[in-house]
Amino acid sequence: MLNIEGSFGEGGGSIVRLAVALSAITNKPIKITNIRKGRDQPGLKEQHLQAIRAVSELCDGKLKGDKIGSTEIEFTPGEIKAKKLNVNIGTAGSVGLLLQCLLPVAFFSKNKVEIKIKGGGTFGTHSPNSLYLKNILLPTIEKMGFKADLEVEREGFFPKGGAIVKAAVNPIKEIKPLILEERSKLKEIKGEVISEKSLEKNSVASRIASSAKQILGKTFTLPIKINTNYVEAICPGVGILVYADYGNCRIAWDALGERGKSSEAVGKEAATGLLKQTALDCTVDEYLADQLLIYLALCKEKSIIKFPVLSNHAKTNIWLIKQFLKADFNIKNNTLEVQNPAWKG
């Protein structure tokens, strides 16, 4: 049984999610201790609990210690073969982080996997929102052969969550390297604002979009297309994603509305974040660099990406991946090369 120190490095919930996913993929039993040790509320929270239980169900595994507040778990994976998976999140916990844990495992199922998630938030702090998953992560990993479709039937916002999301995940046939050494010519600037319907009377989504377009328009001469979409949800909320499409890669930034923050400030936050990323010599934004690590480490051939900054979160994930896989991570300046010649998956 592989022992994982849950307080290592960044020491957050991602260690639990990623370790359980890697355990299922590599069929290595694990024990994780000191889970979220340095946090205000140590141990498993609802979103971590549902993520690891869902992975266990995907691979017919055995879990010990899976309860709220637990600081230690043991997981013994089985064969990845489930065809359908239903997950319920009783809080506004992140649907995006749940899928970060489930998707890598589901790709290695012998069957197409249909995942239905009820509850949770599709927009939240420190997590990829539904727009980012659909427009940035999934199109990027599809270049490597990882194909999944995402359908959001109902968005979920803090504090009530209540999202309804479906994902259809195809078994991986061949893992191809991701080669993003340089950006191609900029094709377009796009974006979308998702807002709960009650905010339409104050034109919240339109004001956010206008603010972002005004700021981006000072730098980019191309037409800037930011759609607005008012949707049903069980509590008010709003979020925006903007991205630069270079053809071979997309660089993005997002922002979240919250009480006390003006619509114009939300649009400005997203636009200035994107401008900061695109001003750097990179082919992925700093969040995508982190999310791609597990996929890059599962490819025999060399992948190359250029990142703006390698966060402590990403460094922790590299350490964790190396506990399971004999992947080579070569970092020079802001270029990351990853390959795993020994991988037999």
Secondary structure as GFF3:
##gff-version 3
##sequence-region A 1 345
A	DSSP	beta_strand	2	5	.	.	.	ID=ss1
A	DSSP	alpha_helix	13	26	.	.	.	ID=ss2
A	DSSP	beta_strand	30	33	.	.	.	ID=ss3
A	DSSP	alpha_helix	46	58	.	.	.	ID=ss4
A	DSSP	beta_strand	62	64	.	.	.	ID=ss5
A	DSSP	beta_strand	73	76	.	.	.	ID=ss6
A	DSSP	beta_strand	84	94	.	.	.	ID=ss7
A	DSSP	alpha_helix	95	106	.	.	.	ID=ss8
A	DSSP	beta_strand	113	121	.	.	.	ID=ss9
A	DSSP	alpha_helix	130	132	.	.	.	ID=ss10
A	DSSP	pi_helix	133	137	.	.	.	ID=ss11
A	DSSP	alpha_helix	138	142	.	.	.	ID=ss12
A	DSSP	beta_strand	148	154	.	.	.	ID=ss13
A	DSSP	beta_strand	164	169	.	.	.	ID=ss14
A	DSSP	beta_strand	188	196	.	.	.	ID=ss15
A	DSSP	three_ten_helix	197	202	.	.	.	ID=ss16
A	DSSP	alpha_helix	204	216	.	.	.	ID=ss17
A	DSSP	beta_strand	224	231	.	.	.	ID=ss18
A	DSSP	beta_strand	238	245	.	.	.	ID=ss19
A	DSSP	beta_strand	250	256	.	.	.	ID=ss20
A	DSSP	alpha_helix	263	278	.	.	.	ID=ss21
A	DSSP	alpha_helix	286	296	.	.	.	ID=ss22
A	DSSP	beta_strand	303	306	.	.	.	ID=ss23
A	DSSP	alpha_helix	312	324	.	.	.	ID=ss24
A	DSSP	beta_strand	328	332	.	.	.	ID=ss25
A	DSSP	beta_strand	335	339	.	.	.	ID=ss26
###
